[in-house]
């Protein structure tokens, strides 16, 4: 799943930096036994001029179809290159 997330974000947002972490181990005992919990840190010029909520929507759009179908929870740190 990490590689699929990475691939989709790379194609959609051409990031300068991209880190995708499987954080399921932090959520053992939660819904789905901690499976499908991820953190994304992404730096992309595509976010220029966009408020944080818009940046998150761009990430969700790139991952369309994976939410609730492999991704249970997603934390996002989305920045522009100058941040």
C-alpha positions in Angstrom: 0.0 0.0 0.0 2.9 2.4 0.8 4.2 2.0 -2.8 0.7 2.6 -4.3 0.3 5.7 -2.3 3.7 6.9 -3.3 3.1 6.2 -7.0 -0.2 8.0 -7.1 1.1 11.1 -5.3 4.2 11.2 -7.5 2.0 11.1 -10.7 -0.5 13.6 -9.5 1.6 16.2 -7.7 5.2 15.8 -8.9 6.6 16.2 -5.4 10.1 17.5 -4.7 10.0 15.5 -1.4 7.7 12.6 -0.5 7.7 10.4 2.5 5.0 7.8 3.1 5.0 6.0 6.5 2.9 3.0 7.5 1.9 3.9 11.1 -0.3 0.9 11.7 1.9 -0.2 14.6 0.9 3.0 16.5 -2.8 2.0 16.3 -2.8 -1.6 17.4 -6.1 -2.4 19.0 -8.0 0.3 17.0 -10.3 -0.2 14.1 -9.0 -2.8 11.6 -6.3 -3.8 14.2 -4.1 -0.9 13.2 -4.0 -1.6 9.5 -4.3 1.2 6.9 -2.9 4.0 9.1 -0.5 6.2 7.1 1.3 9.5 7.4 2.3 11.5 4.2 4.8 14.3 4.2 4.8 15.9 0.8 6.5 19.0 -0.6 5.2 20.1 -4.0 5.1 23.3 -6.1 1.5 22.2 -7.0 0.5 23.5 -3.6 1.6 27.0 -4.3 -1.2 29.5 -3.4 -3.4 26.8 -1.9 -4.6 26.8 1.7 -3.9 23.7 3.8 -7.4 22.4 3.3 -7.1 22.6 -0.4 -3.7 20.8 -0.3 -5.3 18.0 1.7 -8.1 17.8 -0.9 -5.5 17.5 -3.6 -3.8 14.6 -1.8 -7.2 12.9 -1.2 -8.1 13.3 -4.9 -4.8 11.7 -5.9 -5.6 8.7 -3.6 -9.3 8.4 -4.7 -10.5 4.9 -4.4 -7.9 4.0 -1.7 -9.7 5.8 1.1 -11.7 3.1 3.0 -10.2 0.6 0.6 -6.7 0.1 2.1 -6.4 3.5 3.8 -8.3 3.7 7.1 -6.6 6.8 8.4 -4.3 9.3 6.8 -2.4 12.2 8.4 -1.0 14.7 5.9 1.8 17.3 6.1 1.6 19.2 2.8 4.0 22.1 2.1 5.3 24.2 -0.8 9.1 24.2 -1.5 9.5 27.6 0.2 8.0 26.5 3.6 
